[in-house]
Amino acid sequence: MKAGERINAALQRFSLLHHKKIDLGLDRMCELLVKAGDPHLSLPPVVHVAGSNGKGSTIAFVKAMAIAQGLTVHVHTSPHLIRLNERYIIAGKEMSDETLADLLEEVEAINDNAPATEFELLCLAMFIAFSRTAADLAIIEVGLGGELDATNVIAKPALCLITPISIEHSDWLGNDIAGIAKAKAGIIKHQCPVISAAQLNDVKDVFERIAYRQKAELKFLSEDISCLLEDARLVWSDETQLLDLPLPALKGSWQVQNAGLAIAAAVHFGWTEEAIAKGLQQVTWPGRLQRLSGIKQLPFDTEGWLDGAHNPHAAIALSGFIRERNRIEPLRLEMILSMQATKDLSGFLQPFKEFEPIIHLVPLLGARAPITVNELTQQVLQLGFTAKAHHDLNAALMSLSKDKTRLLITGSLYLVGEVLNLRSVNS
């Protein structure tokens, strides 16, 4: 059996071990780690990253700056867009199929058919891989929440970063912003430094209370740290220094805050201004306001953008980008959209109402909370939008206007992955 087939087979077996796709809690994870010899105790210094929006971009910035500093870096992110291997960057390189297949089978043997979620087993694979290869830094993204997330077994991270918090994952975290903030702040450990993006007052209050209890130094962007656009430059400052930097390579005004958080991490570790500047310019992060190219189904005159936004906070930022593009060249907006049943569809779409878009709805492949295209279409129509249902992504692309329009594909990272996979098949 080929390595890729072994990976898929292992994932299929993992999915049968627990009756829930998501079951937050640390007991099973701790038991797994003991069985594996506690690999999480043999990691390089860890940057632990939680939040609702911008985690992936912030991690990409920190990684790029660390590499520019000459450091060797492990990175764990989730979910992946095309291949599971994307979650495992070992000493700066994506794990090979053969190594990953071997590792998943090793994890399976360690678990020995005990009830465990797929994410817990994939996290165990990450901890084992990170412990076996030397590196200067490990950047680990929280999967869901923070306090009860399977990654939250790191006793003393070198630094915690928290990106903006908004209502999300209500089925697991609830609809109370303070409660969600408490879950996210669960990564704050005793006397460990924490840097947060600017937050709503209710969120800020929770963070300050937990940081005080943990005796953890806490800094906020927009209060302790400033990061602003000035004359086509990025100007970052704190109480000790001011940096005049190039604009980040990632597009979107919200990337200023993500970059500011990453710069704060770099400054905390003492990395050079040259490394920070180089990281800002060389950073890449697929599926985040990515200009579409290489898709033969896309009409020639279409200005296409791909973004994994999936909650109202991200939609507000994304609609602002569309507004900016319209100032440059006003174009009719078409959207290809799919979302999980647990997401706030109404809250997500409202920021786009001013553009009167045509919305093409497609199935969401691989989603943990799927909704049928017909159900999704009916909901979009009830919200007052023009909506068309399609049986797959290819059909939606083929139905786009042949006139010059602006296309936005968004609503889920699962959909982003499908688009990127289609592009790789076409190339």
C-alpha positions in Angstrom: 0.0 0.0 0.0 1.3 3.4 -0.9 2.1 5.9 1.8 -0.8 8.2 0.9 -3.2 5.3 1.0 -1.8 4.3 4.4 -2.4 7.8 5.7 -6.1 7.8 4.5 -6.6 4.3 6.0 -5.2 5.4 9.4 -7.5 8.4 9.4 -10.5 6.3 8.6 -9.7 4.0 11.5 -9.1 7.0 13.8 -12.6 8.3 12.9 -14.2 5.1 14.3 -12.6 5.3 17.8 -14.8 7.9 19.3 -18.6 8.5 18.9 -18.0 12.3 18.7 -16.0 14.2 16.1 -15.2 16.8 18.9 -15.1 16.0 22.6 -13.2 18.7 24.4 -11.2 17.7 27.5 -7.6 16.8 28.4 -7.9 13.5 30.2 -7.6 11.3 27.1 -4.8 13.4 25.7 -2.8 13.1 29.0 -3.3 9.4 29.0 -2.1 9.2 25.4 1.0 11.2 26.3 1.9 9.0 29.2 1.6 5.9 27.0 3.9 7.6 24.4 6.5 8.5 27.0 5.5 12.2 27.5 7.0 13.6 24.3 5.4 17.0 25.1 8.0 17.4 27.8 10.8 17.3 25.2 9.9 20.2 22.9 11.9 23.3 22.0 10.5 26.6 23.3 6.8 26.8 22.3 4.7 29.7 21.0 1.1 28.7 21.7 -1.4 30.6 19.6 -5.2 30.9 20.3 -8.0 33.2 19.0 -10.9 33.3 16.7 -9.5 35.1 13.6 -6.0 35.5 12.2 -4.3 32.6 14.0 -2.9 31.1 10.8 -1.7 34.4 9.4 -0.1 35.3 12.7 1.7 32.0 12.8 2.8 32.4 9.2 4.4 35.8 10.1 6.1 34.4 13.2 7.5 31.5 11.2 8.8 33.7 8.4 10.5 36.0 10.9 12.0 33.1 12.8 13.4 31.6 9.6 14.8 35.0 8.6 16.5 35.1 12.0 18.2 31.9 11.1 16.2 29.7 13.4 14.9 26.2 12.8 11.2 26.0 13.4 8.5 23.4 13.9 4.9 24.5 13.1 1.6 22.8 13.8 -1.6 24.2 12.3 -5.1 22.9 11.7 -7.1 22.2 9.7 -5.2 21.4 6.6 -6.3 22.7 3.2 -5.3 19.9 0.8 -3.0 17.4 2.5 -2.7 16.3 6.2 1.0 16.8 5.9 0.5 20.6 5.9 -0.2 20.3 9.7 3.3 19.0 10.3 6.2 21.4 9.5 9.3 19.7 11.0 12.4 21.9 11.1 11.0 24.0 8.4 9.9 21.2 6.0 6.5 19.6 5.5 6.5 16.0 6.7 6.8 13.4 3.9 4.0 10.9 3.2 6.2 8.0 4.2 7.1 9.5 7.5 3.6 10.6 8.3 2.2 7.2 7.5 4.7 5.5 9.8 3.9 8.1 12.5 0.1 7.6 12.3 0.5 3.9 12.5 2.8 4.3 15.5 0.2 6.5 17.2 -2.5 3.9 16.5 -0.4 1.2 18.2 0.2 3.5 21.2 -3.5 4.2 21.5 -4.4 0.5 21.2 -8.1 1.1 20.2 -8.9 3.2 23.2 -11.6 5.9 22.7 -9.9 9.0 21.3 -10.8 11.7 18.9 -9.1 12.1 15.6 -7.7 15.5 16.6 -6.2 14.0 19.8 -4.4 11.3 17.9 -3.1 13.8 15.3 -1.9 16.0 18.2 -0.1 13.1 19.7 1.6 12.6 16.3 2.7 16.2 16.4 4.1 16.0 19.9 6.1 12.9 19.0 7.4 14.4 15.8 8.4 17.6 17.5 10.2 15.8 20.3 12.3 13.7 17.9 13.8 16.5 15.8 15.9 19.3 17.2 14.6 22.9 16.6 15.0 26.3 18.0 11.2 27.0 18.2 7.9 25.3 18.0 4.7 27.2 17.0 1.5 25.4 17.9 -2.0 26.5 17.0 -4.9 25.7 19.2 -7.5 23.5 17.5 -10.7 24.7 19.2 -11.1 27.0 22.2 -8.0 26.7 24.4 -8.6 25.6 27.9 -9.7 22.1 27.0 -8.0 21.8 23.6 -5.8 18.8 23.1 -2.8 21.1 22.5 -3.1 22.7 25.9 -0.9 20.2 27.7 2.2 22.5 27.4 3.0 23.4 31.0 5.2 26.4 30.3 5.1 27.9 26.8 7.8 30.5 26.0 5.1 32.8 24.8 1.3 32.8 24.3 -0.3 34.8 21.5 -4.0 35.5 21.3 -5.6 36.8 18.2 -9.0 38.7 18.1 -11.9 36.9 19.8 -15.4 36.7 18.5 -18.5 34.5 18.8 -17.6 31.1 17.2 -18.1 27.4 17.7 -21.2 28.1 19.7 -22.1 24.4 19.9 -19.0 23.8 22.0 -18.0 27.2 23.4 -21.4 28.8 23.9 -22.8 32.2 22.8 -21.3 34.3 25.6 -18.3 36.3 24.5 -16.9 36.3 28.1 -17.2 32.5 28.3 -15.5 32.1 24.9 -12.7 34.4 26.1 -12.3 32.3 29.2 -11.9 29.2 27.0 -9.3 30.9 24.8 -7.4 32.3 27.9 -7.0 28.8 29.1 -3.6 28.7 27.4 -2.3 31.4 29.8 0.1 29.6 32.2 1.8 30.6 35.4 4.3 33.4 34.9 4.3 32.9 31.1 4.2 36.1 28.9 1.1 36.7 26.9 0.6 39.1 24.0 -3.0 39.7 22.8 -4.5 41.5 19.8 -6.9 44.4 20.6 -10.0 42.9 22.2 -13.6 43.8 23.2 -13.8 45.2 26.7 -15.6 42.0 28.0 -12.8 39.9 26.5 -10.1 42.1 27.8 -11.5 42.0 31.3 -11.4 38.2 31.3 -7.8 38.1 30.0 -6.7 40.5 32.6 -8.3 38.6 35.4 -6.8 35.3 34.3 -3.4 36.8 33.7 -3.4 38.3 37.1 -4.3 35.0 38.7 -1.5 33.3 36.8 1.0 36.1 37.5 1.5 36.3 33.7 2.7 39.4 32.0 0.0 40.5 29.6 0.3 43.1 26.8 -2.3 44.3 24.3 -2.0 45.7 20.8 -3.5 49.2 20.7 -2.6 49.8 24.3 0.9 48.6 25.2 1.9 48.1 21.5 1.1 50.1 18.4 1.1 48.9 14.8 -0.1 51.3 12.2 0.1 52.0 8.4 1.9 55.3 7.7 2.9 56.4 4.2 3.0 52.9 2.8 5.1 51.7 5.7 4.3 49.6 8.8 5.2 51.5 11.9 5.4 49.4 15.1 6.3 50.7 18.6 6.2 49.7 22.2 7.5 51.4 25.3 11.1 50.8 24.4 11.5 51.1 20.6 10.0 52.1 17.2 10.4 50.1 14.1 9.9 51.4 10.5 9.0 48.4 8.4 7.8 47.4 5.0 4.2 46.4 4.4 3.3 42.8 4.9 3.1 40.6 1.8 -0.3 39.2 2.9 -3.1 41.4 1.6 -6.0 42.9 3.7 -6.0 45.7 6.2 -6.6 43.2 9.0 -3.1 41.8 8.4 -1.7 44.9 10.0 -2.9 43.6 13.4 -1.7 40.0 12.7 1.7 41.3 11.7 1.8 43.6 14.7 1.2 40.6 17.0 3.9 38.6 15.2 6.4 41.6 15.4 5.7 41.7 19.2 6.6 38.1 19.4 9.8 38.7 17.4 10.7 41.7 19.6 10.0 39.6 22.7 12.6 37.0 21.5 15.1 39.7 20.5 15.1 39.0 16.8 16.7 41.7 14.6 14.8 44.4 12.7 16.2 43.0 9.5 14.7 39.6 10.2 11.4 41.1 11.0 11.4 43.1 7.8 12.4 40.1 5.7 9.7 37.9 7.4 7.0 40.5 6.6 8.0 40.5 2.9 8.5 36.8 2.5 5.5 35.4 4.4 3.1 33.2 2.6 -0.2 31.7 3.8 -2.5 30.0 1.2 -6.2 30.7 1.1 -6.1 33.9 3.0 -7.2 36.7 0.6 -5.3 34.8 -2.2 -5.6 36.1 -5.7 -7.1 33.3 -7.8 -5.1 32.0 -10.8 -4.5 28.7 -12.6 -8.2 27.7 -12.6 -9.3 27.0 -16.2 -13.0 27.2 -15.3 -12.6 30.8 -14.2 -13.9 33.2 -16.9 -11.0 35.2 -18.4 -12.2 38.6 -17.2 -12.9 37.6 -13.6 -11.0 39.1 -10.7 -11.0 36.2 -8.3 -10.2 36.1 -4.6 -10.1 33.2 -2.2 -10.5 33.5 1.6 -11.3 31.1 4.4 -13.3 33.6 6.4 -16.2 31.8 8.2 -17.6 34.1 11.0 -19.1 37.6 11.1 -15.9 39.3 12.4 -13.9 38.0 9.5 -16.7 38.9 7.1 -16.7 42.5 8.2 -13.0 42.7 7.4 -13.4 40.9 4.1 -16.3 43.2 3.0 -14.0 46.1 3.8 -11.5 44.7 1.3 -14.2 44.4 -1.4 -15.1 48.0 -0.7 -11.5 49.1 -1.2 -11.3 47.1 -4.5 -14.5 48.9 -5.7 -12.9 52.3 -5.1 -10.1 51.2 -7.5 -12.6 49.6 -10.0 -16.3 49.1 -9.3 -17.3 45.6 -10.4 -20.4 43.4 -9.8 -19.7 40.9 -7.0 -20.3 37.2 -7.3 -19.7 34.8 -4.4 -19.2 31.1 -4.3 -20.1 30.1 -0.7 -20.5 27.2 1.5 -20.6 27.0 5.3 -21.0 24.5 8.1 -24.4 24.2 9.8 -23.0 25.5 13.1 -21.9 28.9 11.6 -23.7 32.2 11.8 -24.8 32.5 8.1 -26.9 35.6 8.6 -24.2 37.4 10.6 -21.6 36.4 7.9 -23.6 37.6 4.9 -24.9 40.9 6.3 -21.6 42.8 5.7 -21.9 41.9 2.0 -25.5 43.1 1.5 -24.5 46.5 0.2 -22.8 44.9 -2.8 -26.0 43.0 -3.9 -23.9 39.9 -4.8 -25.1 36.9 -6.7 -24.3 34.0 -4.3 -23.6 30.5 -5.7 -24.0 27.8 -3.1 -22.0 24.6 -3.3 -21.7 21.4 -1.1 -19.0 21.4 1.7 -16.9 18.4 1.3 -15.4 16.8 4.5 -17.2 19.2 6.9 -17.9 18.0 10.4 -21.3 19.8 10.4 -22.6 19.7 6.8 -25.7 21.3 5.5 -27.3 20.5 2.2 -27.0 22.9 -0.7 -30.8 23.3 -0.9 -31.1 24.1 2.8 -28.3 26.6 2.5 -29.8 28.2 -0.6 -33.2 28.6 1.1 -31.6 30.3 4.1 -29.6 32.7 1.8 -32.8 33.5 -0.2 -34.7 34.2 3.1 -32.0 36.7 4.0 -32.8 38.7 0.9 -29.9 37.7 -1.3 -29.9 36.4 -4.9 -28.9 32.7 -4.6 -28.2 29.8 -7.0 -27.6 26.2 -5.9 -25.0 24.0 -7.6 -24.2 20.4 -7.2 -20.4 21.0 -7.0 -17.7 23.6 -7.2 -17.0 23.0 -10.9 -20.6 23.7 -11.8 -20.6 26.9 -9.8 -17.4 28.1 -11.6 -18.9 27.2 -15.0 -22.0 29.3 -14.2 -20.2 32.5 -13.4 -20.9 35.6 -15.5 -18.7 35.9 -18.6 -18.7 39.7 -18.1 -16.0 41.3 -16.1 -16.9 40.7 -12.4 -15.2 40.3 -9.0 -15.5 36.8 -7.5 -15.1 36.0 -3.9 -14.9 32.3 -2.8 -15.3 32.1 1.0 -17.2 30.7 4.0 -15.0 27.7 5.0 -11.5 26.5 5.0 -12.9 23.2 3.6 -14.0 25.1 0.5 -10.7 26.9 0.3 -9.0 23.5 0.3 -11.2 22.2 -2.5 -10.4 25.3 -4.6 -6.6 24.9 -4.1 -6.9 21.2 -4.9 -8.7 22.0 -8.1 -5.9 24.5 -9.0 -3.2 21.9 -8.4 -5.1 19.4 -10.5 -5.4 21.9 -13.4 -1.6 22.7 -13.2 
